[in-house]
Amino acid sequence: MVKTKKLLKIAALVLSAVVVSVTILAVWISRDNYAPQKLGNSVSAALNNRYGSSCSIVENDKYIFYVNCVKDSFPLVRIDKNSGEKKLLKKNIGDSDGSALFIYKNTLIYTKSKDLGYSNWYYDIYSCDFDGKNEKLIKKESPVPHMVIDDYIYVPNLDNALTRLSLINGQKRTLNKEECSNFVGIDEKSKALCFDTDYLMLVEVKINDRRASLGIRNSTELMHINSWKGEAKHGFGILGVSNGAIWFSGKNKDEEHALCKAEKVNGKWQTKVMIGKIEELIFDHSSAMEKDKIYYLSDDETKICMYDIKTGETKSIYEKAGRNVKILAAIGDNIIISEWNENDKHANYHDAVDDKAVRQYYINNSGKILYELD
């Protein structure tokens, strides 16, 4: 009997210690103040680089790095912004399905697939310095990354949920179980990572660094665009996030494609049509959002228009007679575009890419050509 009482007492003490430990751990996790901040590329450039674009790109204050994916050698080229000098750094970077590029501190992160025998959109991830030297393997046989944020690479896993890989110690953690297709930005208010899935679903993943480091799943919220109330009738993909507002391609009351935004009003999402009748405002095809600007094409795909989120003003910024244009991405105040002559042989952008008939340019948002990305 005495022995039983001692055992019960010990069990009670152990249980009490466990409860205290779990409580302390829960409080410690809840007080995590990590907020994702520094991106390794612009949102639209990272998305462009993932999906069979004619040109992948990233830049910092001193250099522009790009891969001309129209060329069979997939050359990685560096442009010195001061001198304009172009230098070939490497070949066979990425492939025709995608060529991810990011900047992390003083290194360039990129992908390779040549002669590896991987399935589509799987690559080895490498880093090197800005001269193309000191190459280091980061991860073998990885899906094409979404983004580099702070000290992590975010990649999809086999279920297309979100996984992150530490660039400091190589630690790999799966963050959630919900599908995250395309990274569209960081919500500045909630500090959540935002993804578009199937052009219809907004997925917000709230990163708790302490939960992630312990292998505990992070909080994830799913919202169907068409469930939002307001002026917009349908959704066709999220363009980006700015000051807590979600900007997306939708339809107005007349069933015309329109630029729309959604904001929380009294805790509920409300939509508003900002510009109606924009046929070429199509997610990851002919538009890009960067900072407080949205870039899209005219209906005939010959002009680039810019919408200023702050002022609500729209203006045409670029046009070239006899040429068709595609917006690939935007970085800072600059835009990466592709041009081709439309005719029976090159009916659209993809036909022109297949026939190596496109040319890429880096322009500013006043329409001035800064560099040809040849």
C-alpha positions as CSV (number, residue, x, y, z in Angstrom):
1,M,0.0,0.0,0.0
2,V,2.8,2.3,0.9
3,K,4.6,1.5,-2.3
4,T,1.5,2.2,-4.3
5,K,1.2,5.6,-2.6
6,K,4.8,6.4,-3.4
7,L,4.3,5.4,-7.0
8,L,1.2,7.6,-7.3
9,K,3.0,10.5,-5.7
10,I,5.9,10.1,-8.2
11,A,3.4,9.9,-11.1
12,A,1.7,13.0,-9.9
13,L,5.0,14.8,-9.7
14,V,6.0,13.7,-13.2
15,L,2.6,14.7,-14.6
16,S,2.9,18.0,-12.9
17,A,6.4,18.5,-14.3
18,V,5.1,17.6,-17.8
19,V,2.2,20.0,-17.6
20,V,4.5,22.8,-16.4
21,S,7.0,22.0,-19.2
22,V,4.3,22.0,-21.9
23,T,2.9,25.2,-20.6
24,I,6.3,26.9,-20.6
25,L,6.9,25.6,-24.1
26,A,3.5,26.8,-25.3
27,V,4.1,30.3,-23.9
28,W,7.6,30.3,-25.4
29,I,6.2,29.4,-28.8
30,S,3.4,31.9,-28.6
31,R,5.9,34.7,-27.9
32,D,7.7,34.2,-31.1
33,N,8.1,37.6,-32.8
34,Y,9.6,36.5,-36.1
35,A,8.3,38.4,-39.1
36,P,9.4,37.5,-42.7
37,Q,11.1,40.5,-44.3
38,K,13.9,40.3,-46.9
39,L,13.0,38.7,-50.2
40,G,15.7,37.2,-52.4
41,N,13.9,38.6,-55.5
42,S,10.8,40.5,-56.4
43,V,7.6,38.5,-56.2
44,S,6.8,38.7,-60.0
45,A,10.4,37.9,-61.0
46,A,10.5,34.8,-58.7
47,L,7.2,33.6,-60.2
48,N,8.4,34.4,-63.8
49,N,11.6,32.4,-63.2
50,R,9.7,29.3,-62.0
51,Y,7.7,28.8,-65.2
52,G,9.2,28.4,-68.6
53,S,9.9,32.1,-69.3
54,S,12.1,33.3,-72.1
55,C,14.3,35.1,-69.5
56,S,15.0,34.7,-65.8
57,I,16.3,37.6,-63.8
58,V,17.4,38.9,-60.4
59,E,19.3,42.0,-59.4
60,N,20.9,43.9,-56.5
61,D,22.3,47.5,-56.2
62,K,25.4,46.7,-58.3
63,Y,24.5,43.9,-60.7
64,I,21.7,42.4,-62.9
65,F,21.9,38.7,-63.3
66,Y,19.8,36.9,-66.0
67,V,19.5,33.7,-67.9
68,N,18.4,33.9,-71.6
69,C,16.3,30.7,-71.7
70,V,15.8,31.1,-75.5
71,K,19.4,30.1,-76.0
72,D,20.3,26.4,-76.0
73,S,23.2,27.0,-73.6
74,F,21.0,28.7,-70.9
75,P,23.8,31.2,-70.2
76,L,23.9,33.1,-66.8
77,V,25.0,36.6,-67.6
78,R,26.0,39.5,-65.2
79,I,25.5,43.2,-66.1
80,D,27.5,45.8,-64.2
81,K,25.0,48.6,-63.6
82,N,27.8,51.2,-63.5
83,S,29.7,50.3,-66.7
84,G,27.0,48.4,-68.6
85,E,29.6,45.5,-69.1
86,K,28.1,42.1,-69.7
87,K,30.0,39.0,-68.5
88,L,29.1,35.3,-69.0
89,L,29.3,33.6,-65.6
90,K,28.0,30.1,-66.3
91,K,26.1,27.9,-68.7
92,N,23.3,25.4,-68.4
93,I,21.5,27.2,-65.6
94,G,17.9,26.0,-65.2
95,D,16.1,24.8,-68.3
96,S,13.2,25.6,-70.6
97,D,10.7,24.8,-67.7
98,G,12.3,27.3,-65.3
99,S,15.4,28.9,-64.0
100,A,15.1,30.1,-60.4
101,L,17.4,33.0,-59.4
102,F,17.8,34.6,-56.0
103,I,20.2,36.8,-54.2
104,Y,21.1,35.8,-50.6
105,K,23.6,38.1,-48.9
106,N,26.7,38.0,-51.1
107,T,25.7,35.0,-53.1
108,L,23.6,34.1,-56.1
109,I,21.3,31.1,-55.8
110,Y,20.3,29.2,-58.9
111,T,19.2,25.8,-60.2
112,K,20.6,23.1,-62.6
113,S,19.0,20.1,-64.3
114,K,21.2,19.2,-67.3
115,D,22.0,15.5,-67.5
116,L,20.5,14.8,-64.0
117,G,17.6,12.8,-65.3
118,Y,15.1,14.5,-63.0
119,S,11.4,14.9,-63.8
120,N,10.1,18.3,-64.9
121,W,10.5,21.1,-62.4
122,Y,13.1,19.2,-60.3
123,Y,16.6,20.6,-59.9
124,D,19.7,20.7,-57.9
125,I,20.0,24.1,-56.0
126,Y,23.4,25.8,-55.9
127,S,25.0,29.0,-54.8
128,C,28.1,30.9,-56.0
129,D,29.6,34.4,-55.5
130,F,28.8,37.3,-57.8
131,D,31.7,36.4,-60.1
132,G,30.3,32.9,-60.7
133,K,32.9,31.2,-58.5
134,N,32.9,29.2,-55.2
135,E,30.0,27.1,-56.3
136,K,28.3,25.1,-53.5
137,L,25.5,22.6,-53.6
138,I,22.6,23.5,-51.3
139,K,20.0,20.8,-52.1
140,K,19.8,17.9,-54.5
141,E,16.7,16.9,-56.5
142,S,14.4,19.7,-55.2
143,P,11.2,21.1,-56.7
144,V,11.7,24.6,-58.2
145,P,11.8,27.1,-55.2
146,H,9.1,29.7,-54.5
147,M,11.3,32.3,-52.9
148,V,14.3,33.0,-50.6
149,I,13.1,34.9,-47.5
150,D,15.6,36.0,-44.9
151,D,17.7,32.9,-44.2
152,Y,15.4,30.3,-45.8
153,I,14.5,28.8,-49.2
154,Y,10.8,28.1,-49.5
155,V,9.9,25.2,-51.8
156,P,6.9,23.0,-52.4
157,N,7.0,19.4,-51.2
158,L,5.5,16.4,-53.0
159,D,2.0,17.4,-51.9
160,N,2.6,21.0,-53.0
161,A,2.5,22.1,-49.4
162,L,5.1,24.5,-48.1
163,T,8.6,23.4,-46.9
164,R,11.5,25.6,-45.9
165,L,15.2,24.9,-46.0
166,S,17.6,26.8,-43.8
167,L,20.5,28.4,-45.6
168,I,22.5,28.5,-42.3
169,N,22.3,24.9,-41.1
170,G,20.4,23.0,-43.9
171,Q,17.5,22.1,-41.5
172,K,14.4,21.2,-43.5
173,R,10.9,21.7,-42.1
174,T,7.4,21.2,-43.6
175,L,5.3,24.2,-42.5
176,N,1.8,23.1,-43.4
177,K,-0.3,20.6,-45.2
178,E,-2.3,22.9,-47.5
179,E,-1.4,23.4,-51.2
180,C,0.6,26.5,-51.9
181,S,1.0,27.0,-55.6
182,N,2.4,30.5,-56.3
183,F,3.9,32.9,-53.8
184,V,2.3,36.3,-54.2
185,G,3.8,38.3,-51.3
186,I,3.9,39.0,-47.6
187,D,0.8,40.6,-45.9
188,E,2.4,43.6,-44.2
189,K,-0.4,43.6,-41.5
190,S,-0.6,39.9,-40.6
191,K,3.0,39.1,-41.6
192,A,1.7,36.0,-43.3
193,L,3.2,34.5,-46.5
194,C,0.5,34.6,-49.2
195,F,0.0,32.1,-52.0
196,D,-2.4,31.8,-54.9
197,T,-3.6,28.2,-55.5
198,D,-5.5,27.3,-58.7
199,Y,-6.1,31.0,-59.4
200,L,-9.1,30.9,-57.0
201,M,-7.7,30.4,-53.5
202,L,-5.7,32.7,-51.3
203,V,-3.6,30.7,-48.8
204,E,-2.0,32.6,-45.9
205,V,0.7,30.9,-43.9
206,K,1.6,32.6,-40.6
207,I,5.2,31.7,-39.9
208,N,6.1,31.0,-36.3
209,D,9.8,30.5,-36.3
210,R,9.8,28.6,-33.0
211,R,7.0,26.2,-34.1
212,A,8.8,25.6,-37.4
213,S,12.2,24.9,-35.8
214,L,10.5,22.2,-33.6
215,G,8.8,20.6,-36.6
216,I,5.3,21.8,-35.6
217,R,2.9,22.9,-38.4
218,N,2.2,26.6,-38.8
219,S,-1.2,28.2,-38.8
220,T,-2.7,28.3,-42.3
221,E,-5.9,30.1,-43.5
222,L,-7.6,29.3,-46.9
223,M,-9.9,31.8,-48.5
224,H,-11.8,31.3,-51.8
225,I,-11.7,34.5,-53.9
226,N,-15.3,33.9,-55.1
227,S,-16.6,33.8,-51.5
228,W,-15.7,37.5,-51.0
229,K,-18.5,40.0,-51.1
230,G,-18.5,43.2,-53.1
231,E,-18.3,44.5,-56.6
232,A,-16.0,41.9,-58.1
233,K,-18.0,38.9,-59.5
234,H,-15.2,36.3,-60.1
235,G,-11.5,35.9,-59.5
236,F,-8.8,34.8,-61.9
237,G,-5.6,34.9,-59.9
238,I,-4.0,37.1,-57.3
239,L,-1.5,39.8,-58.6
240,G,-0.1,40.7,-55.2
241,V,-0.5,42.1,-51.7
242,S,-0.1,45.7,-50.7
243,N,-0.8,47.3,-47.3
244,G,-3.2,44.5,-46.3
245,A,-5.1,44.7,-49.6
246,I,-5.3,41.8,-52.0
247,W,-5.1,42.8,-55.7
248,F,-6.5,40.3,-58.2
249,S,-7.9,39.8,-61.7
250,G,-11.6,39.5,-61.6
251,K,-14.8,40.5,-63.4
252,N,-17.0,43.6,-63.1
253,K,-20.9,43.6,-63.1
254,D,-20.8,43.4,-66.9
255,E,-18.7,40.2,-66.8
256,E,-15.6,42.1,-68.2
257,H,-12.1,41.4,-67.0
258,A,-11.2,44.0,-64.4
259,L,-8.5,45.0,-61.9
260,C,-9.9,44.4,-58.4
261,K,-8.9,44.6,-54.8
262,A,-10.1,43.1,-51.6
263,E,-9.7,44.6,-48.1
264,K,-11.0,43.5,-44.7
265,V,-13.9,45.6,-43.5
266,N,-15.1,44.8,-40.0
267,G,-13.3,41.5,-40.2
268,K,-14.8,40.5,-43.5
269,W,-13.3,40.6,-47.0
270,Q,-14.9,43.2,-49.3
271,T,-14.0,43.6,-53.0
272,K,-14.0,46.6,-55.2
273,V,-13.5,47.0,-59.0
274,M,-10.7,49.5,-59.6
275,I,-10.5,49.4,-63.4
276,G,-13.0,47.6,-65.7
277,K,-12.5,46.0,-69.1
278,I,-8.9,44.9,-69.0
279,E,-8.8,41.8,-71.2
280,E,-5.0,41.2,-70.7
281,L,-5.0,41.3,-66.9
282,I,-4.2,37.6,-66.6
283,F,-2.3,36.2,-63.6
284,D,1.3,35.0,-64.4
285,H,0.7,35.7,-68.1
286,S,0.7,39.4,-69.0
287,S,0.8,41.4,-65.8
288,A,3.0,42.1,-62.8
289,M,2.7,43.9,-59.5
290,E,5.7,45.6,-57.8
291,K,5.7,48.0,-54.9
292,D,2.7,50.3,-55.6
293,K,2.5,49.8,-59.3
294,I,0.6,47.2,-61.4
295,Y,1.7,46.7,-65.0
296,Y,-0.6,45.1,-67.7
297,L,-1.0,45.0,-71.5
298,S,-3.4,46.7,-73.8
299,D,-6.0,44.4,-75.4
300,D,-4.0,44.1,-78.6
301,E,-0.8,43.3,-76.7
302,T,1.2,46.2,-78.2
303,K,1.3,48.6,-75.2
304,I,2.3,48.4,-71.6
305,C,0.1,50.2,-69.1
306,M,0.9,51.2,-65.5
307,Y,-1.7,51.6,-62.8
308,D,-0.5,53.6,-59.7
309,I,-2.1,52.1,-56.5
310,K,-1.5,55.3,-54.6
311,T,-3.0,57.8,-57.0
312,G,-5.4,55.6,-58.9
313,E,-4.0,56.9,-62.2
314,T,-3.3,54.8,-65.3
315,K,-1.0,55.6,-68.2
316,S,0.6,53.9,-71.2
317,I,4.4,53.7,-70.7
318,Y,5.7,51.6,-73.6
319,E,4.8,50.8,-77.2
320,K,6.8,49.8,-80.3
321,A,5.2,49.8,-83.7
322,G,4.7,46.4,-85.3
323,R,5.8,44.5,-82.3
324,N,3.9,42.4,-79.7
325,V,4.9,42.6,-76.1
326,K,4.8,40.4,-73.0
327,I,5.5,41.5,-69.5
328,L,7.7,39.0,-67.8
329,A,8.3,40.6,-64.4
330,A,8.9,43.8,-62.5
331,I,11.8,44.6,-60.1
332,G,11.8,48.0,-58.3
333,D,10.9,50.6,-60.9
334,N,12.0,48.5,-63.8
335,I,10.2,45.9,-66.0
336,I,11.5,42.9,-67.9
337,I,9.6,42.5,-71.3
338,S,9.7,40.2,-74.3
339,E,9.0,41.3,-77.8
340,W,8.3,39.6,-81.1
341,N,6.7,40.2,-84.5
342,E,3.3,38.6,-84.7
343,N,2.6,36.8,-88.0
344,D,1.3,33.5,-89.2
345,K,4.4,31.8,-88.0
346,H,4.6,33.4,-84.6
347,A,0.9,33.6,-83.6
348,N,1.7,34.1,-80.0
349,Y,4.5,34.4,-77.4
350,H,5.1,30.7,-77.0
351,D,5.4,30.1,-80.7
352,A,7.9,32.9,-80.9
353,V,9.9,31.5,-78.0
354,D,9.9,28.0,-79.6
355,D,11.3,29.5,-82.8
356,K,13.8,31.7,-80.9
357,A,12.2,34.8,-82.4
358,V,11.8,36.8,-79.2
359,R,14.0,39.5,-77.7
360,Q,14.1,40.5,-74.1
361,Y,14.6,44.1,-72.8
362,Y,15.0,45.7,-69.4
363,I,13.1,49.0,-69.3
364,N,12.2,51.5,-66.6
365,N,8.6,52.5,-65.8
366,S,8.9,55.5,-68.0
367,G,9.4,53.2,-71.0
368,K,13.1,53.8,-71.5
369,I,15.1,50.7,-72.6
370,L,18.0,50.2,-70.2
371,Y,19.5,46.9,-71.5
372,E,18.8,44.2,-74.0
373,L,19.0,40.9,-72.3
374,D,20.6,39.0,-75.2
